[in-house]
Amino acid sequence: MAGPVALVINGRRVAARAGQTLLDAALAGGQVIPHDCATGQCDTCRVRVHAGTVDDAGTRLGDTVLACRARLAAGTEPETVIEFDEVPDTVRRRGSIESVVALTPDIVEVTVALRKRLVYLPGQYVRVTFAGLPPRDYSPTLRADGSGELNELIFQIRRQDGGAVSPHLGRRIGAGHAVTIEGPFGHAFHRLGRGRLVVVSSGVGWAPAWAVARASRLREPQRDLVVVAGGRHPHNLYMRPALDWLRDRGASAILTCSGEAPPADARPGRPTLHLPMLTAADTVLAAGAPGMVAAVQFLAAVAGATCHADPFHPAGRSTDADDVPDTNFIRRFLQRLSGNRSTQADSPAE
């Protein structure tokens, strides 16, 4: 039978009952654990379990579980203690497109001017609805020189052939187009720390990676920072000026190109080929294609490093097994590594 359980969330005690999910128990007690899908898909509600008995429902990674799936269970300990990272509240904002600038033949920079500022943490993502079109999730970032106004959101978006939204950017969608923003979401954001920070990105995964790397240089300039960024085609290596900015401020920055004829300033191959040897003291952030993210998660898991990941799934594409990398085996592997601490926030990007 379900009995009473003492639940402590970020130091605050609430009354709960065995059998409740951590998320439901928290909400019933007036404590809001950040969440999005509430179905175990997005990882936004991942929490650390410090004490107590929890049925993890197969979601455990190291000392963390998904609050929307894991349930309280009666045990010998007097209370169950969990913790989550405090994040800004999810809000809705309205605005309009200020500019659409081509960064490469495939990638555009979209600047949205908001009527009221939206507070988010570097690396988080938001849900963007261009008037008359379906919503898409994008990560706010900064321009290559690090600039950006408080009432602006800047996105770097790849135009996807056959997409419902991105092909219209700079055409049907231009300056003055109305935009609705909801967010922020996600837990792959910049956190202060002592160990080395390793940031890895591919393609437009550079958007959140650049936001995190820049925040680290400004907030913790003495922290060791390694940044690896790449693309498949040389003409899409638009992150060069930002990497130079990081190098000028003491970071180790590596540019890669996995396609044919890589330029002289880029190392050949995928970003994962050029990662430093990871250790348990490292914090790793990965953003980009699901296959690349899965590989980084695997390498971090083997080393026992903390990993926050943001795989970019093109919206509206086929989900057939032949089209999407099978990353489930990575998750199963991570769940078997008792010492690893890994979180993931899905950020679909078209």
C-alpha positions in Angstrom: 0.0 0.0 0.0 1.1 3.6 -0.6 2.2 5.2 2.6 3.5 8.6 3.5 7.1 9.5 2.5 9.1 12.5 3.5 10.5 14.1 0.3 13.1 16.9 0.5 13.6 18.9 -2.8 16.5 21.4 -2.9 16.4 21.6 0.9 12.6 22.1 1.1 10.5 19.3 2.7 7.1 18.3 1.2 4.7 15.5 2.2 4.3 12.7 -0.4 3.2 9.2 -0.8 4.9 6.1 -2.0 4.0 5.4 -5.6 3.9 9.0 -6.7 6.3 10.1 -9.4 8.9 12.6 -8.1 7.5 15.2 -10.4 3.9 14.7 -9.3 4.9 14.7 -5.6 6.8 17.9 -6.1 4.0 19.7 -7.9 1.5 18.6 -5.3 3.8 20.0 -2.6 4.2 23.3 -4.4 7.7 22.7 -5.7 8.2 23.0 -9.4 10.8 20.7 -10.9 11.7 22.0 -14.3 10.1 19.8 -16.9 8.9 19.8 -20.5 7.5 16.6 -22.1 6.8 14.8 -18.8 7.0 11.5 -20.8 10.6 10.6 -20.2 11.8 11.8 -23.6 13.5 15.2 -23.1 15.5 14.7 -19.9 14.6 18.2 -18.7 13.4 16.9 -15.3 16.5 14.8 -14.5 17.3 15.2 -10.7 20.0 13.9 -8.4 19.0 11.4 -5.7 21.1 11.9 -2.5 19.1 9.7 -0.1 16.1 7.5 0.1 14.4 4.8 -1.9 13.4 5.5 -5.5 12.1 3.2 -8.2 14.0 4.7 -11.1 11.8 3.1 -13.9 14.9 2.4 -15.9 15.9 6.1 -16.1 18.9 6.1 -13.7 22.2 7.5 -14.9 24.7 7.5 -12.1 23.0 9.2 -9.2 20.3 10.8 -11.3 16.8 9.8 -12.4 14.0 11.3 -14.4 11.5 12.9 -12.0 8.5 12.3 -14.4 9.1 8.5 -14.4 10.9 7.7 -11.2 8.5 6.9 -8.3 8.9 7.2 -4.5 9.1 3.9 -2.6 8.9 3.0 1.0 12.4 2.3 2.5 14.4 2.2 5.6 15.7 5.8 5.3 13.5 8.5 7.0 13.4 10.7 3.9 14.1 10.9 0.2 16.4 13.7 -0.7 16.6 15.0 -4.3 18.1 18.1 -6.0 17.8 19.8 -9.3 19.5 22.8 -10.9 17.5 26.0 -10.5 16.6 27.4 -13.9 14.6 30.5 -15.0 10.8 30.1 -15.2 9.2 29.2 -18.5 7.4 32.2 -20.0 5.9 33.3 -23.2 7.2 36.4 -25.1 6.2 38.1 -28.3 8.4 40.0 -30.8 9.3 40.3 -34.4 12.2 39.5 -36.7 14.8 42.2 -36.8 17.0 40.7 -39.4 17.9 37.5 -41.3 21.5 37.3 -42.4 23.2 34.5 -44.4 26.2 33.1 -42.6 26.8 30.5 -45.2 24.9 29.2 -48.2 23.0 26.8 -45.8 22.9 28.6 -42.5 21.2 31.9 -41.5 21.4 34.1 -38.5 18.0 35.2 -37.3 17.7 38.1 -34.8 14.4 38.4 -33.0 13.5 41.6 -31.1 11.4 40.9 -28.1 8.9 43.3 -26.5 10.1 42.1 -23.1 13.3 40.4 -22.2 13.4 36.6 -21.8 15.8 35.3 -19.2 17.6 32.1 -20.0 20.9 30.3 -19.2 23.6 30.0 -21.9 23.0 26.7 -23.7 19.2 26.4 -23.0 16.7 26.4 -25.9 13.3 28.0 -26.6 10.3 27.1 -28.7 9.9 29.5 -31.6 6.7 30.1 -33.6 7.0 32.2 -36.7 3.4 33.5 -37.4 1.6 31.1 -39.7 4.1 28.3 -39.3 4.6 25.3 -36.9 6.8 25.8 -33.8 10.4 24.8 -33.8 13.0 24.6 -31.0 16.2 26.6 -31.3 19.0 27.6 -29.0 19.7 31.3 -28.5 23.3 32.3 -29.1 25.4 35.4 -29.8 26.9 36.9 -32.9 30.4 35.8 -33.9 31.9 38.8 -32.1 30.0 37.9 -28.9 27.5 40.8 -29.2 23.8 40.7 -28.5 21.3 42.9 -26.8 19.2 42.0 -23.7 15.9 42.2 -25.6 17.3 40.2 -28.6 17.3 36.5 -29.3 19.8 35.4 -31.9 19.5 32.0 -33.6 21.7 30.2 -36.1 19.5 28.0 -38.2 20.3 25.6 -41.1 17.9 25.6 -44.0 16.7 22.0 -44.4 15.5 20.9 -47.8 11.8 20.1 -47.6 11.4 21.6 -44.2 8.2 23.3 -43.1 10.0 26.4 -41.6 13.7 26.8 -42.3 13.5 27.1 -46.1 11.3 30.2 -45.7 13.9 32.1 -43.6 15.0 35.2 -45.5 12.2 34.7 -48.0 8.7 34.4 -46.7 10.0 34.9 -43.2 11.8 38.3 -43.1 12.1 41.5 -41.1 8.9 42.4 -39.3 7.5 38.9 -39.2 5.7 38.2 -35.9 7.3 35.7 -33.6 6.2 34.0 -30.4 8.8 32.6 -28.0 8.2 30.1 -25.2 10.9 28.9 -22.8 13.5 28.5 -21.7 13.9 24.7 -21.7 16.7 22.2 -21.3 19.5 21.5 -18.8 22.6 21.5 -21.1 23.6 24.9 -19.9 26.7 26.6 -18.5 27.4 25.7 -14.9 30.3 27.1 -12.8 32.9 24.5 -12.0 36.5 23.8 -11.0 37.4 21.0 -13.4 38.1 21.4 -17.1 35.2 22.2 -19.4 35.1 20.5 -22.8 32.6 21.8 -25.3 32.0 19.8 -28.5 29.7 20.7 -31.3 28.8 19.9 -34.9 26.9 22.0 -37.4 24.5 24.5 -35.9 25.1 22.8 -32.6 27.6 25.6 -32.4 24.9 28.0 -31.3 24.5 26.6 -27.7 28.2 25.6 -27.6 29.3 29.2 -28.4 26.9 30.6 -25.7 28.3 28.2 -23.1 31.9 28.7 -24.1 31.7 32.4 -24.1 29.9 32.4 -20.7 32.7 30.3 -19.3 35.4 32.7 -20.5 33.6 35.7 -19.0 32.4 34.1 -15.7 35.4 31.8 -14.9 38.4 33.0 -17.0 40.8 30.8 -15.1 39.0 27.6 -15.8 40.6 25.3 -18.4 38.4 25.3 -21.5 38.7 23.1 -24.6 36.3 23.8 -27.5 36.0 21.5 -30.5 33.7 22.6 -33.3 33.2 21.2 -36.8 31.1 20.8 -39.8 30.9 18.5 -42.8 31.4 21.0 -45.6 34.1 23.6 -45.6 31.7 26.4 -46.6 29.7 25.8 -43.4 32.6 26.4 -41.0 31.1 29.7 -39.9 32.4 29.6 -36.3 36.0 30.7 -37.1 35.7 34.3 -35.7 34.1 33.0 -32.4 36.9 30.4 -32.1 39.5 33.1 -32.5 37.7 35.1 -29.8 38.0 32.1 -27.5 41.7 31.5 -28.4 42.5 35.2 -27.7 41.2 34.6 -24.1 43.2 31.5 -23.4 40.9 28.7 -24.5 42.1 25.8 -26.6 39.9 25.9 -29.7 39.9 23.3 -32.5 38.1 23.5 -35.9 37.4 20.3 -37.7 35.9 19.3 -41.1 34.6 15.8 -41.9 33.9 16.3 -45.6 36.2 16.3 -48.6 39.0 18.8 -49.0 39.2 20.3 -45.4 40.7 23.8 -45.3 44.2 24.3 -44.0 43.0 25.7 -40.6 40.7 22.7 -39.9 41.6 19.2 -38.8 40.2 16.4 -41.0 37.5 14.2 -39.5 34.7 14.5 -37.0 34.9 16.5 -33.8 35.1 13.3 -31.7 38.4 12.4 -33.3 40.0 15.5 -31.8 38.7 15.4 -28.2 41.3 15.5 -25.5 41.7 12.5 -23.2 38.8 12.8 -20.9 39.0 12.3 -17.1 36.4 11.9 -14.3 37.2 15.6 -13.3 36.0 16.9 -16.6 32.6 18.4 -17.5 31.6 17.8 -21.1 28.9 19.6 -23.1 27.9 18.3 -26.6 25.5 19.8 -29.1 24.8 18.8 -32.6 23.9 15.7 -34.7 22.5 12.8 -32.6 25.3 10.4 -33.7 28.1 12.8 -32.7 26.4 13.5 -29.4 26.0 9.8 -28.7 29.7 9.2 -29.4 30.6 12.0 -27.0 28.3 10.6 -24.3 30.0 7.2 -24.7 33.5 8.7 -24.4 32.4 10.7 -21.3 30.8 7.6 -19.8 33.9 5.6 -20.2 36.0 8.3 -18.5 33.4 8.9 -15.8 33.1 12.5 -16.8 29.9 14.6 -16.3 28.2 15.0 -19.7 25.4 17.4 -20.6 24.2 16.9 -24.2 21.9 18.6 -26.7 21.3 16.4 -29.8 19.8 18.3 -32.7 17.0 16.3 -34.5 15.7 17.9 -37.7 12.0 18.4 -37.3 9.6 16.9 -39.7 12.1 14.3 -41.0 11.5 10.6 -41.2 12.1 8.6 -38.0 12.7 5.3 -39.8 15.5 3.2 -38.4 17.6 3.8 -41.6 17.4 7.6 -41.1 18.1 8.2 -37.4 21.2 7.0 -35.6 20.3 4.4 -33.0 21.5 6.0 -29.8 19.5 3.8 -27.4 22.5 1.6 -26.9 24.4 4.6 -25.6 21.7 5.2 -23.0 21.7 1.6 -21.9 25.4 1.7 -21.6 25.3 4.8 -19.6 22.8 3.3 -17.2 25.1 0.5 -16.5 28.0 2.7 -15.5 27.3 3.4 -11.8 29.9 6.2 -11.5 28.8 8.3 -14.5 26.7 11.4 -14.3 25.0 12.3 -17.5 22.1 14.5 -18.6 20.5 15.2 -21.9 18.1 17.8 -23.1 16.7 17.1 -26.6 16.7 20.3 -28.7 15.1 19.5 -32.1 16.3 22.0 -34.6 15.2 22.3 -38.2 
